[in-house]
Structures are given as structure tokens and as C-alpha cells.
């Protein structure tokens, strides 16, 4: 970036902003209210930048504006990156005499409105940070109790995106705190994308869709493979809760922040496969050519931004070798072969397992190299340690839009139907447990109405014990035998009933605790009898 060029552009933008910017009163009124989720935003996962991972508290107007210019010049904006987001530490340590938030005059001499004007003139959008507590994580004024006033300030400044954190919350539950800010944003009349950052606390995927446009499913990420892996495990089983306008958020991208080149590509591949927001957390003004090439890979971005909006799910997982499949608009499927282990390994699957029948010929495109090949049923690659090979499978026809395999989410508990301790012995009673992406939570519906666990090739079925048809019958795993007690019907109201018994698959006592056992019980409309497959 040329400093002189940057200064001339900034001066021109600020002059234009003074001439064209509407008065705050116009910004705050007149438009139809926009509800979070129903605000027309994030129809595909948002893409952009956030300063925290690379800079921490060292945010400034100059940093945000130079980053916006780099995004504009270096191909990121053209690739779909839209939001330039300010994180914590942007404000003064106290509100003004009227209780308003005050941008730090040293860090932001032109205020947030001046920064927004610069970013908007480049065709980009500005995001800001606040906290649903009494103070932010870095100790600056929080918005708890000031939601209406602060939302009005954000709208007046021209903010387009709010990341809303969860520090110093006085132990208050998340939902009313986040709902208060949702309603305050709606009342401004300005469409502001609402990002819930409560670190996966209180299962935000179960209530986030009516509250915001995306929600963090985990704690903070860092630039290490261990952090990446734990976050993938936590996020991959939550696909049934996400879709256009409301997304699971496994946190910002660490691509370019110190992981290996293989790990960088794995993160970008898996975030795209999981329909995650693509928010870069690296120094974009000094990004290497390799980092920019990763972040602007159009083939991988197209998977993330696919308009169908389905999150990819685990098809198989064994010994740290994972297969994920994501259905795409038009019938294609994105397939990720992920090697969690420290040694190169061959990972294989079939076209049938990822949603295409094993018949005819398909085109397989490697989304990193661009190479194409034909396949008639098998998909296989040697995958480096910590690596991911990602394909787009085209042609033929899809089967059941990939509803035939995935996790079974208990709506009431926000947890997954699980075989305890990865047990592969018949006769293990199944339970409700925190979704973790393990193969013991992957269920496949067979044409005969059975539910097999550990992937489509398994011979272990969900079974009503001893052919019993009475309330309280144990639901267990058992060797598949074609019996009516192993056949299950998925109903429009979200219940799953045993074909033999007519009873509902039920989390005992409506418990939301890990380890709550599953059983058969008379259908009663309870949320502990509602399931979502994804």
C-alpha cells in the first residue's frame, strides 16, 4: 500500500462523506423495523475481517482503513469478503455525560462514523464490537442496560455488523440479554447483522435463529491445530440448526497466523464445508501470497456460499479419518476427506455414502488443485497429516438431499443421540450427549427404515429391546436383523416413532443433562420427543 495514496483517498472519502451523509435523525427513523434473522442479512455465511486475532487491543482508525484498502486492492473484496470489523478496545474508558459510548479520540480521530464513511466508499461494510455485560472483555463500557442507546449510536454511525460478546454478564442468562439488543437494533430501522458471541454457552444453536444471524458455538480459537480440531468436533454436529440467515459460527479464521500451510488449508476447507462465516483474523495488509491464495480460492468459497445453505455433516469417522459431505444447490455434493492424525493416510468413501447412487459416471473436481477426474463409485485420496482433501462431486442425481445420514439432534436438549463410549457391542443403551462429531453420533437411514450407527456401512442398528412395545422400553444398539423393532418412521412434527410400537423416541424425563438415556414413550408433543437430522 502506498502511504501517500492512502492519505489522498482518505481525504477524498471524508469530504464526500460530509456532503452526502444523512443526519443522525434520518438514520434513526423512517425505515421499516428489521428483526434479527428476518432482516434480510446473511443469506449466505458472512465474509470479512476482524482485527482481534492479529492485533488484540491495538485497533485504530488507521488499521481498519488500511485493512479495508488492502481488501479492496488484493482480491479479497472481489472474492466476496464484505465486512471490516472492529473488535474490543475501540472506545473510551467511560461514557459521556449523556451516557453515550465515546470512540477513543486518539485511536479514532474521525470517530466511528468517519471510519464507516471511508469503508463504505470502498464498497465495503463496517462492523463493531460490544458486550452483553457491564463491561467488555477488555474492561470498556458494556451495553447491559444501555441497549437502546447504544444501538442508536451504532445506527447513527453507519455500522453494518455488531459482534456482541458475553463478558462481565453478572451471571444473567444469555437469551434475555441478547434479545434486548436484537430488539434495540431492530428499532433503529438500520439493517445491522447481529453476531452472538456467547462462546457456545447455553446452547445458542437452540435459540439463536430467532435472535441473531450467527452464534458462536465454542470458546475462542487460537492459531494451533489442537484448537482447530476441538472446534471442528464441537461444531460439526450442529448442522440441523443452521441455514440461510442463521449460522453456526466456529470463530474467526486463523489462516496466515502461524499454523502450517496444510493446517491453514484444512481450516479453510472445513469452515467452508460447515457453512461457517469466513471472517479472516490475520494481518491482511501484510498477508503472504499463499495466505491470500488460500483466502480467495473461488472453488472453496463457492461451497461455503452455496445458496442451498446446508451445513456439511459427517458421513463416516473412524480412527481420526473423517468423511464429510455437504449437499449443494443443483445436486452437486462437496466432499471433505479430513485426516485428524499425525501420519499420512488413505481416506476413502463411496458416491452412495455422500448422497449419490453408485451408478453411472461422476465428475470429481479437486477444489484446491482444480484437477478433474471421473469416478463411478469410489472416492479416495492420500491425505497428509492434519490435512484435508476437498472435492466437488458433479453429475448424476442426489439421494434424499443428504437427509439420509447425519446426527440426530434432540430439540429439547440441544444434544445428539449418542452411543456411550464409542461402544460397538450390541446391547448398548443410547443416550443424549453434547454433539461432538464422533462416529458414535452419526446415524444413517436405510431404505428399509433402519437407523445404523458409525456410518452407512455399519451393521449395528437402533433397536427397541426385546421387541417390547410398552412405555419405557429401552432403546439400544443391536446387530441389524430387519426386524420391525429396528424400523423407524420420521414424522413431519419432528418425532421419530418405532414402526412396531408406534411409540416415540424419547429422552427420559425431558432431561437436558449429558448421559440422559433414550427410551420409547407414548407421543405427547414434548420437545424431548422432537429430533432434527443433519
Long-range contacts (C-beta under 8 A, 24 or more apart in sequence): 1-66, 1-69, 1-70, 1-73, 1-285, 6-65, 6-66, 6-69, 9-69, 10-65, 10-118, 13-117, 13-118, 13-121, 14-110, 14-114, 14-117, 14-118, 16-117, 16-121, 17-113, 17-114, 17-117, 17-118, 17-121, 21-113, 21-117, 21-158, 24-156, 27-155, 27-156, 27-158, 27-188, 27-189, 27-190, 28-152, 28-155, 28-156, 28-188, 28-189, 28-190, 29-189, 30-189, 31-189, 31-190, 32-189, 33-186, 33-187, 33-189, 34-185, 34-186, 34-189, 34-190, 34-191, 35-182, 35-186, 36-182, 36-185, 36-186, 36-194, 36-210, 36-211, 36-212, 36-213, 37-209, 37-210, 37-211, 37-212, 37-213, 37-245, 37-246, 38-245, 39-186, 39-191, 39-192, 39-193, 39-194, 39-213, 39-245, 40-191, 40-245, 41-191, 41-193, 41-213, 41-245, 42-193, 42-213, 42-214, 42-244, 42-245, 42-246, 42-247, 43-244, 43-245, 43-307, 43-309, 44-244, 44-304, 44-305, 44-306, 44-307, 44-309, 45-214, 45-247, 45-275, 45-276, 45-277, 45-278, 45-304, 45-305, 46-82, 46-83, 46-161, 46-193, 46-195, 46-213, 46-214, 46-247, 46-277, 46-278, 46-279, 47-79, 47-80, 47-81, 47-82, 47-83, 47-277, 47-278, 47-279, 47-301, 47-304, 47-305, 48-81, 48-82, 48-83, 48-84, 48-85, 48-125, 48-127, 48-161, 48-278, 48-279, 48-280, 49-76, 49-81, 49-83, 49-84, 49-85, 49-279, 49-280, 49-281, 49-284, 50-85, 50-87, 50-127, 50-163, 50-252, 50-279, 50-280, 50-281, 51-85, 51-86, 51-87, 51-281, 52-87, 52-88, 52-252, 52-281, 53-221, 53-223, 53-252, 53-254, 53-257, 53-281, 53-282, 54-257, 54-281, 54-282, 54-283, 55-283, 56-89, 57-88, 57-89, 57-138, 58-89, 59-86, 59-87, 59-88, 59-89, 59-90, 59-107, 60-107, 60-108, 61-107, 61-108, 61-109, 61-110, 61-114, 61-115, 64-115, 64-119, 64-126, 65-115, 65-118, 65-119, 66-285, 67-284, 67-285, 68-118, 68-119, 68-122, 68-124, 69-122, 70-284, 70-285, 70-287, 71-122, 71-124, 71-284, 72-122, 72-123, 72-124, 74-284, 74-287, 74-292, 75-292, 75-296, 76-280, 76-284, 76-292, 76-295, 76-296, 77-122, 77-123, 77-124, 78-296, 79-295, 79-296, 79-298, 79-301, 80-278, 80-301, 80-305, 81-278, 81-280, 81-295, 82-124, 82-125, 83-124, 83-125, 83-126, 83-127, 83-160, 83-161, 83-193, 83-279, 84-119, 84-124, 84-125, 84-126, 84-127, 85-126, 85-127, 85-128, 85-129, 85-161, 85-163, 85-279, 86-112, 86-115, 86-126, 86-127, 86-128, 86-129, 87-129, 87-163, 88-129, 88-131, 88-136, 88-137, 88-138, 88-140, 88-165, 89-136, 89-138, 89-140, 90-128, 90-129, 91-140, 91-141, 92-140, 93-139, 93-140, 93-141, 94-141, 95-141, 95-146, 99-146, 99-149, 100-149, 100-153, 101-130, 101-141, 101-146, 101-150, 101-153, 111-157, 112-157, 112-158, 112-159, 113-156, 113-157, 113-158, 116-157, 116-158, 116-159, 116-160, 117-158, 120-158, 125-160, 125-161, 126-158, 126-159, 126-160, 126-161, 127-159, 127-160, 127-161, 127-162, 127-163, 127-193, 127-195, 128-154, 128-157, 128-159, 128-161, 128-162, 128-163, 129-162, 129-163, 129-164, 129-165, 130-154, 130-162, 130-163, 130-164, 130-165, 130-181, 131-164, 131-165, 131-166, 131-167, 131-168, 132-164, 132-165, 132-166, 132-169, 132-174, 132-177, 132-178, 132-181, 132-198, 133-165, 133-166, 133-167, 133-168, 133-169, 133-170, 133-177, 134-168, 134-169, 134-170, 135-167, 135-168, 136-165, 136-167, 136-168, 137-165, 137-167, 137-168, 142-167, 142-168, 143-181, 144-169, 144-170, 144-172, 144-177, 147-180, 147-181, 147-183, 147-184, 148-184, 148-187, 150-181, 150-184, 151-181, 151-184, 151-185, 151-187, 151-188, 151-192, 152-184, 152-188, 154-185, 154-188, 154-190, 154-192, 155-185, 155-188, 155-189, 155-190, 155-192, 159-190, 159-192, 160-191, 160-192, 160-193, 161-192, 161-193, 161-195, 162-192, 162-193, 162-194, 162-195, 163-195, 163-197, 164-194, 164-195, 164-196, 164-197, 164-212, 165-197, 165-198, 166-197, 166-198, 166-199, 166-201, 173-202, 174-198, 174-201, 174-202, 174-204, 175-202, 175-207, 175-211, 178-211, 178-212, 179-211, 182-211, 182-212, 195-249, 195-277, 196-249, 197-249, 200-234, 203-414, 205-238, 205-241, 205-242, 205-248, 205-414, 206-241, 206-411, 206-414, 208-241, 208-246, 209-241, 209-243, 209-245, 209-246, 212-246, 213-245, 213-246, 213-247, 214-246, 214-247, 214-248, 214-249, 214-277, 215-247, 215-248, 215-249, 216-249, 216-250, 216-251, 217-248, 217-249, 217-250, 218-250, 218-251, 220-251, 221-250, 221-251, 221-252, 221-254, 222-254, 223-254, 223-257, 223-258, 223-259, 224-259, 225-259, 225-260, 225-263, 225-386, 227-254, 228-254, 228-259, 228-263, 228-266, 228-267, 229-340, 232-270, 232-274, 232-338, 232-437, 233-436, 233-437, 233-438, 234-435, 234-436, 234-437, 235-274, 235-276, 235-437, 236-270, 236-274, 236-312, 236-313, 236-314, 236-324, 236-435, 236-437, 237-313, 237-314, 237-407, 237-409, 237-416, 237-435, 237-436, 237-437, 237-441, 238-311, 238-409, 238-435, 238-534, 239-274, 239-275, 239-310, 239-311, 239-312, 239-313, 239-406, 239-407, 239-534, 240-406, 240-407, 240-409, 240-532, 240-533, 240-534, 241-409, 241-532, 241-534, 242-275, 242-309, 242-311, 243-309, 243-310, 243-311, 244-307, 244-309, 247-275, 247-276, 247-277, 248-274, 248-275, 248-276, 248-311, 249-276, 249-277, 250-274, 250-276, 252-279, 252-280, 252-281, 253-278, 253-279, 253-280, 253-281, 253-282, 253-295, 254-281, 254-282, 255-280, 255-282, 255-291, 255-294, 255-295, 256-280, 256-282, 256-283, 256-287, 256-288, 256-291, 256-294, 256-295, 257-281, 257-282, 260-386, 261-290, 262-384, 262-385, 262-386, 262-387, 263-386, 263-387, 264-291, 264-294, 265-294, 265-368, 265-387, 265-388, 266-338, 266-386, 266-387, 266-388, 268-294, 268-295, 268-297, 268-300, 269-300, 269-336, 269-338, 269-367, 269-368, 269-388, 269-390, 270-324, 270-336, 270-338, 270-388, 271-304, 272-300, 272-301, 272-303, 272-304, 272-334, 272-390, 273-303, 273-312, 273-324, 273-326, 273-334, 273-336, 273-390, 274-311, 274-312, 274-324, 275-304, 275-306, 275-309, 275-310, 275-311, 275-312, 275-326, 276-304, 278-304, 297-367, 297-368, 299-365, 299-367, 299-368, 299-370, 299-392, 300-367, 300-368, 300-390, 303-328, 303-334, 303-367, 303-390, 303-392, 306-334, 310-401, 310-402, 310-534, 311-534, 312-336, 313-402, 313-405, 313-406, 313-407, 313-442, 313-534, 314-406, 314-407, 314-437, 314-439, 314-441, 314-442, 315-349, 315-353, 315-354, 315-405, 315-442, 315-455, 315-456, 316-349, 316-353, 316-439, 316-442, 316-454, 316-455, 316-456, 316-457, 317-437, 317-438, 317-439, 317-442, 317-455, 318-439, 318-454, 318-455, 321-345, 321-347, 321-383, 322-347, 322-437, 323-347, 323-349, 323-353, 323-354, 325-353, 325-354, 325-355, 325-402, 325-405, 326-402, 327-355, 327-398, 327-401, 327-402, 328-392, 331-396, 331-397, 331-398, 332-392, 332-393, 332-394, 333-392, 333-393, 333-398, 333-402, 334-367, 334-390, 334-391, 334-392, 334-393, 335-379, 335-390, 335-391, 335-392, 335-393, 336-388, 336-389, 336-390, 336-391, 337-379, 337-381, 337-383, 337-388, 337-389, 337-390, 337-391, 338-383, 338-387, 338-388, 339-383, 339-384, 339-385, 339-386, 339-387, 339-388, 340-386, 341-385, 341-386, 342-385, 342-386, 343-385, 344-382, 344-383, 344-384, 344-385, 344-387, 345-382, 345-383, 346-380, 346-381, 346-382, 346-383, 347-380, 347-381, 347-383, 347-389, 348-378, 348-379, 348-380, 348-381, 349-378, 349-379, 349-380, 350-377, 350-378, 350-379, 351-375, 351-376, 351-377, 351-378, 351-379, 351-393, 351-396, 352-377, 352-399, 352-456, 353-405, 353-455, 353-456, 353-457, 354-379, 354-393, 354-402, 355-398, 355-399, 355-400, 355-401, 355-402, 355-404, 355-405, 356-393, 356-396, 356-397, 356-398, 356-399, 357-396, 357-397, 357-399, 359-396, 360-395, 360-396, 361-395, 361-396, 362-393, 362-394, 362-395, 362-396, 363-393, 363-394, 363-395, 364-391, 364-392, 364-393, 364-394, 365-391, 365-392, 365-394, 366-390, 366-391, 367-391, 367-392, 400-445, 403-445, 403-533, 403-534, 404-444, 404-445, 405-442, 405-443, 405-444, 405-445, 405-455, 405-456, 406-442, 406-443, 406-533, 406-534, 407-435, 407-441, 407-442, 407-443, 407-533, 407-534, 408-441, 408-443, 408-451, 408-496, 408-531, 408-532, 408-533, 409-435, 409-531, 409-532, 409-533, 409-534, 410-507, 410-528, 410-530, 410-531, 411-494, 411-527, 411-528, 411-530, 411-531, 411-532, 412-507, 412-510, 412-512, 412-526, 412-527, 412-528, 412-529, 412-530, 413-507, 413-511, 413-512, 413-513, 413-516, 413-528, 414-512, 415-512, 415-514, 416-441, 417-441, 417-443, 417-505, 417-518, 417-531, 419-453, 419-454, 419-477, 420-515, 423-477, 424-454, 424-460, 425-477, 426-460, 426-476, 426-477, 426-478, 426-479, 427-476, 427-477, 427-478, 428-476, 428-477, 429-474, 429-475, 429-476, 429-517, 429-518, 430-462, 430-475, 430-476, 430-477, 430-517, 430-518, 431-514, 431-515, 431-516, 431-517, 431-518, 432-507, 432-511, 432-512, 432-514, 432-515, 432-516, 432-517, 432-518, 433-514, 433-515, 434-514, 443-533, 445-488, 445-490, 445-533, 448-482, 448-487, 449-487, 449-488, 449-489, 449-499, 450-480, 450-482, 450-486, 450-487, 450-488, 451-486, 451-488, 452-480, 453-477, 461-486, 462-486, 462-488, 464-498, 464-500, 464-501, 464-520, 467-500, 468-501, 468-520, 469-498, 469-500, 469-501, 469-502, 469-503, 469-520, 470-501, 470-520, 471-503, 471-520, 471-521, 471-522, 472-519, 472-520, 472-521, 473-501, 473-503, 473-519, 473-520, 474-517, 474-519, 475-505, 475-518, 475-519, 475-520, 490-531, 490-533, 493-525, 493-530, 494-529, 494-530, 494-531, 494-532, 495-523, 495-529, 495-530, 495-531, 496-531, 497-523, 504-529, 505-529, 505-531
